[in-house]
Amino acid sequence: MKFDDEPVPGYPLPILPGHTSPGRLERVLRAGQFAVTTELAPPDSADPQEVYDRAKTFDGCVDAINATDGSGANCHMGSLAVCALLTRVGYAPVMQISCRDRNRIAIQGDILGGAAMGVCNVLCLSGDGVQAGDHPQAKPVFDLDAVTLLATARTLRDEHRFLSGRKISFAPRVFLGAAANPFAAPVEFRAQRVAKKVAAGAQFIQTQYCYDVPLLREFMRRIEDLGLLDKVFILVGVGPLRAASTAEWMRKNVPGLHIPDAVIKRLAGAGANAAQEGRTLCVELIQELRGIRGVSGVHIMAYRQEQSVREIVERSGVLGDRKPWYPGRDNPTPETFVTRVAP
C-alpha cells in the first residue's frame, strides 16, 4: 500500500513498521516526501457545513489540516469537534490541544476521544494567555505545559495508561507534534527547547512564521548539532502577507514574530499589488526552505487568505506530481463530497 492510499473514511490504514499512527501525514514524512500542512480557521458557528466548505478549499494541495484550539485565546468551534467532522469524511486533521483551557483529566479524555474518531495527529501547545483574547475575564488552567502534555500523550500511547497509573484497554495511535519559534529571543536557546520537546515525545515540529531564512538556517544548524535531524520532522511556518501595514502590525503585536525591514520595504514598493507580492514572497520562501537540510515540509498559515493556499502550493512546485488525498480524489462523483449533515 502506498503512503497516500486511503480506505473508506472510518477504516484506518494499517500502521507501517516504525510508525506510531496509521495517518497519512506520518506516512508522507517517513517516505521522505516534502509535506505541506495548513490551518483551518474554525467557524463561529454550529453549522458543520461551514467546516466542510473551509476544508474543501485545500483539496489536493495539503497533506493535513490543523484544527486550531482557541488560537489567540479567542472562542470558536473547538478543535476536537472540527476534527470529528473532518475525520467523518476522511480528511487528515491535526488536533491542536492547548493547556490553557483544560486540566489533565479533560486533556487525556480528549486525546482518547480524538483517536477513537480517527484523529492521527496531535499538536501539543501551551496556548496563548487569556488576556490576549476576547474573554480576558476567563480563568486559565495550565495544569500542564507543552512539554508535560507531550509526555502525557506519549504515556497514553506507549505505556497504555493514564497519568494516574490506571491502564487503558486500547491506546491512541497518534503522531505527536509541538510548536517552535526559531526567531524569538534568545534565539540561541530555541533549538534546545526543541530538544526538550523531542525528549518528551515530539515527532514533528511546526514553527512560527519564517520571513528570515538566514536566521532559520542558523536554527537548523543548531538542530543538527544537537543530533535531532533524525529524530524529528521540522515543518517551517510560512504565510502570505497582504500589505506592508499588515506586516508592520504583525511584527508589533505578535509575540516572537520576526519580519525583516526588507520584507516590509518590498511589500510597500508593490503598491496596489502588495497582496500578490506577498503571495510571491511566500512561494519564494517555500522554494528556498525546501533546499535546507533538515526541513521536511512547510506549514502554511493563511489567516483569512485560505483561498491563496492552492495558488502558493502550485506555484512553489513543492508537491511535484504528487496530489495529496482528499475526499473524492480517486472516485469523483457529485455525491462524494459532503452534502449538508443534519444536526
N, C-alpha and C positions, 0 to 999 in steps of 0.2 A: 504494500500500500504506500503510495507517495505521501510526502509530508503534508500536502494540501488537500488530500482526499477528504470527503465529508459524507458521513452517513445521514440518514433521516434525522432531523432535529430531535433531540431527546435520547438518541442512542449514541453514546460517546465512542470515539475512536479508541482502539487499544493503546495501552501505554507501551511505547517502544523501550528497548533496553537503554538504561542510562537516563531515562526521562522520569519526571515525578508527576506528570499530568498527561492526560490524553489530548491536551489542547493544541490548536494549530500554531499559536504564537511560539510555543516552545519548540515545536517541530521545525518551523521556519528557521528559527535561530540556530538550533543544533544542526540543521542541514547546511549551515554556512551561508544562507541567503541574507540579503540586506533587508531588514524588517522595517515596515512602516506602520506606526500606530498613530492614533489621533484621539481627540476628546469629543464626547457628545455633551453638549450643554443641556442639562436636564430641564424639562419644562416646568413652568409654574402652573401646573395643571394636573388633573387626574385622568386625562384622556390618553389611553395607550397609543392611539394613532399618532399623536404628536411625537412620541419616541420613535415609532417606526418610520415616520416621514424624515426625521432627522438622521436616522441611521442609514436610510436609503441613499442619502447624499454621498456616502462614502463607498457605495457598492463597487467592488472590483479594484479599489485603489489603496486599501489598507488591510493589514493583517489582523488588527484587533482595535477595539474601540473602548477607550476609558470611560467609565461611568463615574463622574465626579461626585464627591461626597461633601456637599455643603461648601464648595470652593469659595474662598474669601469669607467664610463664616456667614454666607447668605443662604436662605432657605429655598430649596427647590424639591422636586421629587427625589426620593432617596436613591442612593446608589444600588442597594440591594433590589429595589423594585425595578429600576431600569434594567439591571442585569437579568432579572426574571423575565422581563418582556423580550429582551434581546435573545436570550437562550431559547425561548419558546419557538423562534423561527430559525435558529441556527447560527446567529452571529457569534463571534468570539469576543466577549466583553472582558475588560479588566475591571474588577470590582475594587474601587478605592475604599479604604477604611481609614477614617480619621479617629484619632484617640480623643479628640476634643469633646465628643458628644456622648460616648458610651464607656461603661466600665468593662472590666474583663469578662464578666458574665455575659453581657449583651454581645460583646465582640466575638467571643468564642461561638455563641449561638448563631451569629450572622455568618461566620466562616463555614460552619456546618450546613446552614441553610442554603447559602450560595452554592456550595459544592454539590448539594443534593439536586439543585436545579440545573447543574451543568456548567457552573462557573469554574473555569480552569486557571484563571489568573487573578492574583490578589496583590494590590499595591498598598503597602503599609505606610501611613503618613501620620505625623504628629497632628497636623491640622492648624489652620490659621486661628489666631486668637479671636474670641467673640467680639472684642472691641472694634475689629476691622469690618464687621458685617452689619446686617440690617436688624439684628437683635442684640444690641450691646448689653441689654439687661439680662441675657441668658447666663446661666451658671455653667462654666466649663468643667469638664470631668478630669481628663488627663490622668486617669488611673494608670495607663501605660504610656510609654513614648514609642517612637518609631522603632527603636532597637528592640525593646521588650515585646512589642507587638509582633515583630518578625519571629522572635524566639518562641512566642506563644503559638503562632501559626505553624511553625516547624514542629513544635511539640505535638500538636494535634495530628499533623500529617505523618511524622516519622515515629512517634512513640505511642500513637493511638490512645492518648489520654488527655484529659483536661489538665489545667494547671493545678487543680486540686488533687490530682493523682487518680481520679476516677477514670476507669477505662471507657473508651468508646468502641462500639462494635464495628464501625466501618469508617476509616479515616478519610478526610478530604484529600482528594488527589489534585493538588494545586501547584502552580508555578509562582514563586514568591518574588515580588518586586519591591523596590524602595525608590525614593527620590534623592537627588543630589543637586547641589548648587555649586558648580566649579568656580563661580565668579564672585562669590561673597567673601568679604574679608573675614579672617585672614586666609587667603587663597591657598597658602602652603599647607594648611591642615585639612583641606577638603577631601583629598584622597584618603587620608587616614580615617576620616569619618565614614567614607565608603567601605573601607576595610572592616570597620566595626559592624556595619550593616551586613556585609558578606559573611562575617563570622557568625552573626546572629541568624542567618538563613537566606539573605537576599540572593536571588539568582539572576535578576535583571535590574537595571537602574534606568530610570527616566530622569533626565536633567532639566534644570531651569532653561529658559530661552538662551540660546547661544547666538550672539552677534559679534563676538570677538574670537576668531579662530586661533590666533596665536596663544591666547590665554587657555583655550580648550586644549591645544596641543601640549601645553605645559602640564595641564591637569592629567592628560592621558599618559604623559611620560612618568608622572608620579604614580599613577595607577600601575603602570608596567613595572616600575622599580619595586613596588610592594608585592609583586608576583600575583596580581589579580586578574590579568588578562585571560587566563584560562579558567577562572573561577566565576566570572560574572559577565553578562552581556550589557554593554553600555549603549543606550538609545539616547541620542542627543536631542534636546528640545529645540525646535525651530518654530517660527511663525511669521506670517506676513504683517508688516506694519502699514497702516493706512496713510499716514502722513507724518511729517516732521513733528507736528504738535502732539500726535499720539505717542510717538517715541519719547518725546520730552516728558509727557505726563507719566508714562510708564517708568521712565528712569527715576523720576522723582518720588513716585508713590508706591512702586512695587519693591518690597524689600529684597535686597540682594541682586536686583536686575542690573546688568551692566550693558549699556548701549554706547559705543564709542561716538565721539563727536563726528567722525567721518560718515557714519551711517545717517545721522540726523542731517548733516550737510547735503548728502546725496539725495535724501527724500525732499528736502527743501528746494533743491535745484530742479526737481522734476515738475514742480508747479502743479498744474491740474492733473498730471499723470502720476501723482505720488503713489496712489494705491497700486497701479500697475508696476511701478518701480519697486514697491515693497514686495510684491509677489516675485519679481525678477530677482531681487536680492535673496529671497528665501530659496529660490531654485539654485542660485549660485552657491549658497551656503551648503545646501544638501549635497551638491556635486563635490564640493571641496571636502566636506566631512566624510564622505564615503571613502576617500583615499587615506584617511588617518588610521594608523594601526590601532586596533582595539575597538573602533567604533563599529557596532553591529547593526545600527539602524538609526532611524530618526523618529521622534515623537512630535507630530505637527499639532501645535495649539493655535487654532484659528478662531478665536472667540468672535462671534458674530460675523465671521467670514467663512463659515463652513463650506460654502459653495466653491471657495477658491482651492480647497484641498486637492480636488481632482486635477485641476489645471497645474498646480505646483508639482504633484507627483508625476504627471505625464510629461511635463516639460523637463523635469530633472532626469528622467530616464532611468531612475534607480531600480525600478522593477524589471527592466529588460522586457523579455517576453512573458514574464510571469504575471498571471492575473489572479490575485487572491480570491478565495472562495467567498461567495455571498449567496443568499437565498435566490435560487433560480438560475445560477450561472450555468449549470450543466443541463438543465431541463426547463428552459424558459417557457412559461405559459402565462396567460393572463391571470391565472389563479395562483401562481406560485408565490407571489409576494403577498403581503398582508392585506387582507380586507379588514374592515373595521371589526374589532373584537368587542363583543358585548361585555359591559362591566359586570 
